[in-house]
Each structure stands twice: as C-alpha cells, then as structure tokens.
Amino acid sequence: MIAYFAMEIGLEDRIPTYSGGLGTLAGDTLYAYADIGIPAVGITLLYKKGYVSQRITPSGMQLDFDTPWDYKKILKPTNLQLQISFGDLVQEFTAWEYSIIGREEVKVFFLDASLPKNDPEIRKLNDRLYYDDGILRLRQEILLGIGGYRLLKALGYNISVYHINESHSAFLIVELLREFGSKEEVRKRCVFTTHTPVPVGHDKFPVDMVKQELKSYDHIDWDKEAEEGFINLSKLALNYSGKVNAVSYKHMFVSSNIFPECSVFSEGHCKMYYVTNGVYHKRWIHREIQELFNEYIPGWDENPILLGQAYYIPSELLLKAHMRVKSDLVNLVNKLTDSSFSDDVFTICVARRMTAYKRNNLILSDIERLKYIAEHNGYMQIIFAGKAHPKDTFGKEMIADIINKSKKLKEITRSVKVAFLENYSIEMAKLLVAGCDVWLNNPRRPYEACGTSGMKAGMNGVLNFSTWDGWWLEGGIEGINGWGIGPKPKWDDLSESNDKEDLEDIYGKLAHIILPMFYSRKDEWVRMMKNSIATIGAYFNTYRMAYEYLGKIYQIGLR
C-alpha cells in the first residue's frame, strides 16, 4: 500500500485547490492509481476557506476573498478523534473521507483540527491553503505529517511506501523513527519527490521553533538536523528517504544543483532520479474531442498510448470539433468580459499562477509591436487567467499591468484583443486548455520544474508555444507539435533566460511562422494538431507516470 502525502489534492471542481499547483497533479495521480489498480491512500488537509477567490477591480487590482465550500456534502466523516501535540497543547483532530473508484478504491483523507474543543490558533490550521509562512505553516505541516501517520495507523493501513510530495509532510519521519528506530529502516519506507526548482521555495523553520512545537518527541536531535539554525524540510525528507526524484529530466539536473548531496552523480545512499509528470487524460481531454477519439481511436481511455494513432482522425472532423470547443470558450469570454472575441480569430491562452518567474505578461511588453504584427499578419486574441498569491505583490502588479495594457490596446487597435478571466478554476481550465489555438507558456528558464498545463492543451490538439524548460524540453519538437521560445539548452545548462531574447523569439515566430500558418495553411495547422495529440497525449499522461513510480521509485519499499 502506497501512502501518498500532499498539502493539497485537487480532486474535482467542487473541491477548492490551488490552480496550477501540485493539487491538480496529486488528484490526477490518484485517479490514475485507482484506474490502474495501484493500492494507495491519499493524505491531505481540509481547507474550509479554500485557497483564494479572486476579484479584479477596474484598475486591475486583485482583491482576495475566502472560498468557503460545503465539504460535508462531498466528504464523509470518519468519526475518528485522535490526539496530536503542538508544543504544550494536546489537541484533537479528525478526518473526512473521499473515494476514487477504479480497479482499486483509492481513499483520500482530509485532516481536520478545527474542532470546537481545540485552541483557536489550532482551529485556524484548516482555514486556508498556504495561509502563513510562520508558526501556522509549521503546525499545518506537523498536522499533515504526524497527524497523517497517526490516522493511517488508527485505520489499520499496512503501508509499504510513504510518498512525501514536496516537503510539507516531512514530519511523518518523526513518527517513523519512533516506530522503526533507525534512519536506515525509515529509508526503506520513504520516497521524496521535490517539485520546487529554487532553493527559497523549500520550507525551513527556526530550529528553536521546531523544538518547541515537537517537544513531546525526545528521540530526534534537531540540532544535528539543522543547518545554520534552521530545519529545512526538504533536506530532512531527502536524508530519510530511500529514493528521491525530480519531476522532469531537466529538473533532475536543477535539483542536483540545489541538493549536491543527493545529485544525479551521487554514489552514496542518496541519488537524484526523475519521473516526468503527466496529466489524467480522461479528466482533461474535452468531451467533444473525446467523442472523436471514441470513434477513431477506440480504447484510448484505458490505453492512452493509442493516442499515437491520432492520424486516423479525419482532419475536417478534428477541426470542427476544436471549433465547437473554441466557440464555447469565446462565448465564455464574451459573457465575462467586454472583449468582443470572435470564433475565427487566432486565440492564445496564458493561464497559470501569476508570479514573477512565469513572466505571464511578457507577450504584452511591446504593445505597439504586437499591434504591428497583428495588422500585417493576422488578428489575434489573448486570454489571460490566473491568481496571484495574496502576499505576492509582484504577481498582483503583473495582473494590473495586463489589465492596463489590454485597455491601451483597445484604444489603439482592433487587431489585438485581450481578456482577463478572473477566478481561474479547474472548470475554467478544462475549457481553456481545449478551446484556444495556442497555449503560451514562457517561464524564465530553468525555473519550470515540469509544468502540466501544456500537456493538457497538447492532448486536445492545441499547439504549445513554450520556453525550452521542464517537460517541453523532453516533449517539444520544433515545428512538429509546437514551437520553442529562446535557445534550447543542454540538460545540465542552468543559465537563466534572457527576457529580451525570448520576447524577440515570441514576436518573430508569431509574425513569420505561427500567424501565417494559422490563416493561410490550415492543412499544415491541423497536421500539427494531430502531431500534438500523438506525441504528447501518448506519453505525458499519469498512467505512464504511475508505472514509472512503480518501477523506478516505489520499489524501495515493495521488494
């Protein structure tokens, strides 16, 4: 039995998640495990106020609101009440259950410490995802790791492998050490997946704070685990894990640089592996496209490698199906904004978390040049969507810049129309990844650990236009299933993107390759759509990913 720990597990539209993050990946993974028949159980936290509900003011300011949801209608109570300590506070927690039914029933448990009898500060742990970077965050991670371990024990699960996704559940190691007595025995049961490509993204807490919160545990020397006065949870996780993996081949080299003691070249117990992420094809391929697959690629849903046979689909039917989805997307844009989009105009989507390294607004850097390109090569429409973290000032400024640039474009031309769709959600994402013509992703290299939104777009026949980083460095074939942005680096090249160089590539390829093909050579365009489905859908799915975890990573505890 695999115990899959994640701070967020986005299962469906009714369960709030952090759009574009590990949440939807974790949910996709567990759907695949259920389908394939991998015995697994998921552990996460219940967030009663969700992540954040986004509203944009006319000036472009993001306003943040809670996202309360009626979890009692979706999750089943376990009626268990277990104890957990936070410093001197002995508190109680329970859990709520959600089942995914496939060949195997995979249950997901949502830990809940917001009980009336608990201290008010402890009840806050179940308010919001990523609520705080201090004591509240530390306690959330204690609840996830230690609470998750205790829940599994109380429910009688016999766990072979504890899968630590990101470092948020690393404190389960504390309980495993108490049970098994040595680091070597714990390593036989733990694997750690790192999803973060920058050192500052790895949680760390002052060692004295950790000692205070875990004072009831006297079997671990936190001073020996500390570095420069801090406990780095990623370092803790990799030190006590038998297998450590990155989430793309490129990310393996990036992570080796962050964790030299556990690099791809390591000879000791810790070596960096990789399993490139995938997406759950049944969830993300639009129903209109699914109907085509059902007719021309029977069996694709149970065996996604068959998507490599996309060439059997008649071109005119694929294009018509895409246009029906695109029409739905255009209708949504026109319903939510005053952008006046049209079905027949080339449409780009830029939808992901709004933060500095993703450079969401890069394409709008020179609106005069963008106007010139559109007027001389073909009109274009650009859809933006994504939330900034409530504390990410730069991300919020990026949204404001997009809103202000869209207004300026509206004043000076009809050739480029821009829409911002607020409150990005899983439901909206399903339409965006299937309804646009090109999926634009231009994060600053090498900070895209993997990325999955482009995979979702690609298996719908939408063409990727992406920085050569993360999964695209493995799956992108220039001019065949999409286009790259900037230079294509070697695997161990960790140099950063140059904004000016990448912007020149975006504008140049739009003007000379992408727009002319879209408007004048539709047969070539549809051929690339088929290439996209065949090369991306057949490989970058969670079925392939799940089998790789079984073969490369989980074997540590399944021998």
N, C-alpha and C positions, 0 to 999 in steps of 0.2 A: 504494500500500500504506500502510495506517494502522498506526503502531506505538503501541499502547495501553499506557501505563505506569501501574501501580498498586502500592502497597506490599502490597496483599492482593487476591487474586482468588478469591472463593468460588465454586467450580465445582459442587460436589456434596457430598453428605453425608459422603463419605469423605475430603474434603479439609478440614481444620480451618480455620475462618475466624472472624473477629471478628463475632459475631452482631449483625445490625442495622446494620453499618457499610458502608463502601464495598465491602467484599469481595463481598457478595452482589449489589450493584448492578453491580460490574465483571463478575462472572460472567454475570449476566443480559444485560448489554450485549453481551458476546462471543457468547453463544448467539444473540442477535438478528442480529448481524453475519453469523454463519455461515448462518443461515436465509435472510436477505435476499440474501446473496451479496456483501457488502462485503469486499473483500480487507483483512485485518487480521492483526496478530500481537500477542499479549499478552506483557508482560514483568512479572514479579513476583519475589519472593524465596521460597525454600524455607524453611519453619519446621518443623524436625524435632520440636519440642516443642509445636507448635500455639500457641494463644493462652493459654487457661487452662481447666482443668477445675474446676468449682465443686462444693463440698460445703457444705451448711448444717448447723451444729450445732443442737441443740435450743434453744439460746438465741438463735439467729438469726445467728450469726457465719459469714461466708463464709470457707471455707478454700480456698486456691488450690493446684492441682496441675498438673503438666505434662500435656500431651495428646499423648504420642508416637503416631505412626502409621506404618504400613508403606508409605511413599511409593514404595518400589521395586516394589510390586505394582500401582501405579496409574500412575506416571510412567515414561517411557522415558529411558534415559541418552542424551545426545548424544555422549558420549565425547570432547567437546572439552575442552581445558585452555588457558585464556587467562590473561594476566597483568594485574594491576591493582596500583597503588601506594597505600598508606596511609602518608603521611609517608615515613619511610626504609625502610619494609617493602615489598618487592616480593613480592607474593603471587600465588597462582593460584586460579582459580575454574572451575567447570564449570556445566553447566545440565542440567535434566531437562525432558522434553517431554510435553505433554498435547494431544490433538487433539479439537476440536469439529467434528463433521461435519454440514454442511448443504449448501446450494447451493455454498458455499465452505468449504474446510477452513481453520479458524482454529486456529493452533497457539498454545499458551501455554507460555512457557519460565520455569522456576523456577530462579533463580540460586543457586548453592551454592558457598560459600567454605569449607566445613567439611572441607577436605581434610587428611589426616594430616600432610602436609609443611608446612602453614601454621602460623603463630604461634597459640598457644592463644587469645589475645584475638580474633584474626580468626575463628577457628572458632566463636566464640560468636555471630557475626552471624546464624547460621542456627539459633539455638536457639528464640527466641520472637518473636512479633509484638509490636511496641511494648515492647521489653524495657527500654529505658532512654532517658532524655532527654538524655544527655550524649554522650560520645565514641562509645559503641556505636551510638547512634541516628544520629549523623553518618556513621559508617562504613557503616551499613546503607544510608543514602541515597546515599552515594558508590557502593556496590556496585550499587544499583538503577539509578542514572542512568548512570554511566560504564561499569559492567560491562554493563548492558543494551545500550548503544550498541555496545560492542565485540563483544558476542555477535551482534547483528544484522549487523554488518559481516563477521564471520567466517563467518556462514551465507549471505552473499551477498544479503541482502534489499535491495531498492531502495525506500527509504522516501520517500514524498511528504510525509507529515504525522506529526510526533511529538506524540502527545496526552499531555500531562502532567496526570494526575489527582491533584488535591491537589498539594502542592509537593514530595512525597517524592523524585521523580525529577528535580528541577530541575537537578542537577549534570550531566545529559546535555548541557546547554548548553555546558559547558566543552569537551567534545569537538566539538560542532558549531561552536563558534567557531574551534577549531583547524582544522577541515576547510574551513569556508567563509569565514573571515577577517574577517567584519564582523557587527555586530548586525543590520543590515538583511537580510542573507542568512539569518541564523538565524531571524529573524521570519517569513520566507517559509515556514518549515517547521515552526514550533511553534505549538501552541494549548495554552491552560491553562484547566483547569476548577477553580474554587475551590468546595469543599464545606463550608467552615467559616464559621459566622456570627459568630464572636467573634475579636477581634484576638489574644488569648492562645492561640488554637488553631493559630496559624500558626508553624511551626517556625522558630526562629532560633538561631544558634550564634555564640559569640565569634569575631570576625574572625581573631584570632591562632590559634585552634584550626583554623579553615578553612585558613588559610595553611599551617599545619604539615602538615595531612593532604593538602593538594593542592600541596605544594611542588615536585613534578615538573612542574607546569604554570606556565610563566612568561609566558603570553600574556594573562593577565587580571589587572587591578589590583583586588584585593579591597578595598583601602581606599576606592576610588571606589564600589564596590558596597555598602559598609557604611553602616549608619545607627546612630549612637550606639554604635559599637563592635561591632555585630552584623551578621551576614549573615542577612537574612530571606529564606527560600527562596521564599515566595510572591511577594515583591517581585522577586526575581531572575527567577522564572518569568514574571511578567506583563511585566517590562521587555523580555524577549527573546521574547515571543510575539506573533504577528500577530493572533490572536483570543483574547479572554478571556471566559469565560462563567460565570455563576452557574447554580444547579441548580433554580431556580423563579423565577417573575416577582417575587415578593416578595423573594426572596434577592438578586435583582439590585439592588434599592434598598439592602438591608442591606450588600451587598458594595461598593456605590458609596460608602457611608459609611466603610467600612474602608479602601478604596483610592481616595481622591478623585482621584488622578492617572489613574485608569482607571475613571471613573464612567460612568453611563448618559448623562451630559450632556457627556462629553469630546469635544473636537474634534480632538485630536491622533491619533497612531498607535494609542493605546490607548483603546478604548471597551468598556464592560461590556455584554455580551449575556446572554441566558439561554436555556437549554434545560431545561425541566422534566423531572425524572427520570421513569422508568417502570419497570415490572417485567415479567419474561418470563412472559407469561400461561400458556404451556404448562407451566411449572415450578410455578406457584403455585396454579392452579385445581385443586381436589381432583378425583380420578378419578370420584367419584360425581356431581359437578357437570359434569364433562367429558362423561360419558355422556349427560346431558340435552342439553347443547349439541350433541353429535354428532347427536342425533335431531331437534332442533327448530331449530338454527342451523347447518346444515352449512356447512363452510368457515371457521368461526370461528377455527380454529387457524392457518390460513395468512393469514387476513384479519381480524384482531381487531376492526376497525371494525364487523363484523357483530354483535358483542355488543350493539350498539344495538337489535337485534331480540329482546332477551330477553323481550319481552312475548308472544312466541309460545309460550313455555313455559307449560303448564297450571299454575296456582297450586298445586294439590294435589300435583303431582309435584315441583315445586321445594321445597315444604315438606317432603315426605317424604324427598327426597334430603338436604336440610340436616339433618333429624333423624337420619338414619343416620350422618352425619359427627359430629354432636353427641354421639351415643351412644358413638362411638369415643373422643371427647375425654373424656367423663365417665368412661368405663372406664379411660382412662389416668390421670386424676386420682385415681380411687379405688384404682388399683393402686400409685401412687407416694406417696399421702398417706392420712391417716385422715380426710379431709374429708367423706366420705359424700355426694357430689354426686348429683343426680337429673337425668334427662333432661328432665323437664317444667318445670324451674325456669329462669327468666331468668338468662342467664350472660354476664358481662362478662369480656373479656380485657384485661390490661395487660401487654404483653410487649415489652420493649426494654431497651437498656443502662441499667443503674442508675447515674444520675448526677444531680447537683443540679438542672440546668435542666429535666430531663424531669419532675420532680415526680411520680415513679411512684406514690408513696403518698398523693397529695393526697386521693383519694376516702375515705381512712380517717382524715382529720383529725378528724372528729367522729363517733365510732362510735355514740354514743347517738342522734344524729340519723339516722344511717344505719339503725339498728335501727328507729326510729320509722317511717321511710319504708317500709321493707320490711314491717313489721307492718300498715301501713294501706293499702299499695298493691300488694303482691305480693312474695313472697320473691325473693331474689337470691343468686347465686353469683358470686364474683370470683376469677379465676385470675391470678396474677402469675407472671412469669418474666423472667429477665434476669440478666446478670452485671455485677458492678462491676469496674472495672479494679483489679488488685492493689494499686495505690497510691492508689486513690480512697477515702479514709476516709469521706467523706460518703456515697458510694454504698453502702458496706458498712453504715453506720449506717441507711440507708434500708431495706435488706433486713431488718435486725434489727427495725426499727420495724414492718414489715409482719408479720413472724413474731409479734411480741408482741401486735399489735392483733388478729391472727387468733385467738390464744389467748383474749384477753379476750372477743371476740365469741362464741366457742364456749361460754364460761362463762355468758354473759348471755342468749343467744338462739339459736333455731334458724332465724330468719328471714334471717340473713345468714351465708353460709358462705364462707370464704376459704381458698384453697390456693396454696402457693408451689411451683412446679415447678423443681427445681434443674437446673443444667447445660443451660440453654437452647441449642438447636442448630437447624440448618436443618430436620432431620427433624421436630422438635417444632413448629417454627414453621409448617410446612405444615399440621399438624392444627389448631393454634390459630387461624390466620387463616381457616379454613373452618368450624370447629366451634362457635365462640362465637356469641352473638346480636348483641352489640355490641362493637366494637373501640374502647376508650377510649384516647385519646392527648391528654394535657394538658401539653405542654411550656410553659415560660414564653416568651411572645411577646417579641421576634421572633427567637428562637434556634433555631427549627426550619428549617434551610436548605431542606429539602424534606420528607424523610420518605418512606418507601416501604411500610412495613408496612400502613398503612391502605389503600393501593392494592390490595395482595394480598387483604385482607379484603373490600374492596368488590366486586372481580370474582368473589368467591364468594357474593355476596348477603348478606354480613354488613354491618350498618349501622355507619357511623362516628359517633363522638361525640368531637369533636376541637376543640382550640384553633384559632381562625382564624389560621393561620400556615402557611408552607410551601405544599405542594401543595394542602392543604384550602381555602386561601383562593381558589384557582383552581377547584377541582372540587366543593367542597361547596355544596349547595343546601338551605337550612334547611327541614326537614320533608319534603323530597323524597327525598334519598338518605342522609340522616343529620341530625345536629344539630351546631351550633357551640357553643363554650364561650367565654363572655366577649364583649366588644364586638367587632364586625367592623371592623378598622381600614382606613384608606385605605392605598394601596400604599406611599406614602412616609412613613407614620407608624411611627416606630421606637420608640415608647414601650413600656415593659415591661408585662406582665400584672400584675394585682393578685391575689394568691393568694386573698384573702377574697372578692373579686368573682367569680372563676372558680369557687370552691368553691360559692358560693351558686347559681350557674347550673347546676352539675352536680347538686346536690341538688334544685333546683327542677324541672329538666327530667325527672329520674328520677321524681319524685313525681307530677308533673302531666301529663306527656306520654308518656314512654317506657314506664314500667311499665303504666299503664292501657291503652295501645295493645297492648302485647305480650299481656296477659292477657285483654283484652275485645274487641279489634277486630283479630283475626288477619288478616282480609282486607286491611285497610289496611297491616298489617305486611308481608305478602307483596308487596303492591304496591310498597312501598318497597324491598324486596329486589330486585325487578326493575329499579326505577329505579337502584339502586346498580350492578347489573351493566351496565346500558345506558349510564350516564353515566360510570362510572369505567373499566370494562373496555375500552370502545371507544377511549378516549383515553390513559389513563395506563399505556401499555404500552411496552416497549422497541423495538417496531417503529416506532411514531411517533417516539420519541426518536432512533432511529438515523437516520431520514430527516431529522430536523431538524439533527442534527450534520452530515450530508452537505450540506444546503442552506445552513445558516447559519454553520457553524464551519469545516469541513474545506476549504471552497472556497479558503481561503488558500493551500493547497499543491497543489490539484488543478486549478488554472487552466492 
